[in-house]
Amino acid sequence: VTVMDDDLGVATQRFQVVVSNVAPTLGAIDDRTVEEGSVLNLDDVFEFTDPGFANSDNPNGPTQETFGYSIDWGDGTASPIGVPTIVQEGSPGVLTFGSFGGQHIYADNGTYTVRVTVTDDDGGAAVETFQVLVTNVAPTFVSDDVYTLKEGEEFTLADLEGGAIGLIDPGFDNPANVLDPSNGGETEETFV
């Protein structure tokens, strides 16, 4: 701070201002339902705000406010760390606003707790969770064969794996689920 009088006398005083970081705020997320083997599409449904903003005039520090996000899908898998879309760049008194999303396919039915995290470049983080109910889809038999036999003849079906009858099911193995009891813990899709 510099003060000058009308006779050109000058006094200067310096002091420091410590600005503490404020973590971003992540909006609440509604629970979802999806069938096993189907894509859970969550494009741009996660929204966040942050009071920090870019300042290209900052001579002694960062000039850009940046953010990252991660999604733990609750089944032992996670999305790679991403960079959200900034919808509105903040300014003094105006929050920075951004959004991001993700897609995931669940291997098996169960209830999964998804953990979403958004971080700022100063280590501030916001976390929200929501539930995904994954419903089972019944298997389907597929056969193009026609069997012809005479009355009294023995009829034998070929082995399901390599024979005339096929099986289709959207479920699949997920060894990453590591027997997590909160979602049923299944790592393999089996049939009887």
N, C-alpha and C positions, 0 to 999 in steps of 0.2 A: 504494500500500500504506500503510495507516494502522495505527500501533501506539499503544495507550493503556494507561497504567499505572493502578494502583488509586487514585492521587491525582489523576487526570484530566490527567496530562501526556500530550501528544499529539506524535507524530512522523509525518510523511508523506513518502513518497518516490514520485516518478513515474518511469516508464520506458516505452519503446515496445516493442511486440512487432510484428515484421514477419512477416506470414503470406504465404507464397508460394503461388501457384496450383498445383494439380495438375491436369493435363489429364485429361479423361475417358478411359476404357478402352472400346474397342469390341470386341465378341466376334468371333471368326473366322466367316467366312461360307462355306458350301459352294458349289461350282460348280453351275451349273444347265444344263439343256437345254430348248429350246423350239423349236417350228416357226416359220418366218417368217410374219409376219402374225398370229400368235396372241399373246394377252396373257400376258406373264410377270408372274405375280401374286406379290408378295413382301410380303404384309401382315404387319406386326409381326415380321419375321424378324431385323431388326437390333436387337441388344440392347447396352446400354452401362451402365456404372457410373461414379460420380464421388463422391469423398469430401466434396465441398461439399454444403451443405444450406441451406434457408431458415432465417433467424433473425429473427423479428419483433421481438426485443428489442434488436437492434443499433442503438444511438443515433447512431453516427457513420459509418454506411456502409450498404451495400446490405442489404436484408432478404430478398431472394429470390434463389435460384440458378436461372438459366434456361439453356436449351440450344437449339441449332439443328442442322439437318442438311442435307446436300445429297447428291445422287446424280448422278454423271457416268456415263451409260450406255455409254460407249465407242464410240458411233456418231455423235458430234458433237452429241448432244442431252443435256440435263440437266434434272432435275426442279427446280422452283423451291425456294428455301430453305424448309424446313418447321420446325415445332415438334413435337418428339417427345412421346409420351404418357409422363408420369411414373407408373410402376407403383407404386413405393415411394418415398416421401419420406424422405430420409436424416435422420440425427440423430447426436449424438456417438457415434462408433464403429460407425455403421451407414451403409453406402453408399447414396447415391441410385441408384435403378435405373429405367431407362426403356427404351422400345422405339419403333421406327418402321418403316415399310415403304414400298413403292412399287409401281407398275405401269408396264410399258413394252411397246411393240410394236416389234419389229425389222422393218425393211423387207426385209432380204435375209439369206441364209444367210452364215455366217462365224463366227469365234470373236472375241468381244468381251470386253475387260477393263473391268469395272465398278469405279469408284472411289467408295467411300462415306466421307463425312466427318461426324463429329459434333463440335460445338464447345460450349464453355461461355461464359458471359458475360464471362469475363476473358481471352479469347483463346486458351485451351488447346484443342487439337484432337487427335483420334485419326482415323487413316485406315486403312481395310482395302480390299483389292481381291479380286475373285473373277472367274472366267471364266464367260461364258455362251456355250454352243455353240448356235448357231441353225442348224437343219437346213432344207434346201430342201424345198419342197412342189411337186410336179409340176403344171403347168397342166392344166386340164380343158376339153375341148371341150363346147360346149352347142349343140344344134340340135334344133328342133322340126319342122323341115321334112321333107317326104317328097318325094323326087324320082322322077318317072315319065318314062321315055323308052323309045324303041323301040330294038331292036338295031340297031347301026350308027350311031345318032345321036351327035353330039358332046355330051359332058357338060362343062360349065364351072361351077366353083364360084365363087360371088360373093366379092368381096374380104372378108377376115376382119373388117375394121374395121366395115364398114357393111352387110355382106351377111347371108346366111342362117346362117352358122356363127359362133358366138361363142366367146370364150375367157375362162375364169375362172382367176385366179391370186392367192393371198393376198399375194404380194410387191408392193412399191411403191417409187417413187423416194424417195430420201433425200439431197437435195443437201447436207445438213449433214455427211455422212460425209467430205467433202473428200478423197477418194482416200486414206484412211488405210490404209497397206499392212499394218498389223497385223491387220486384220480382212477383208482382201480389197479394201477401199477402194471398193466399188461405190457409185455415187450414183444410178444409173438401173437400172430393171428392164426388160430388153429381151427380145424373143422372135424366134425365127427359124422 
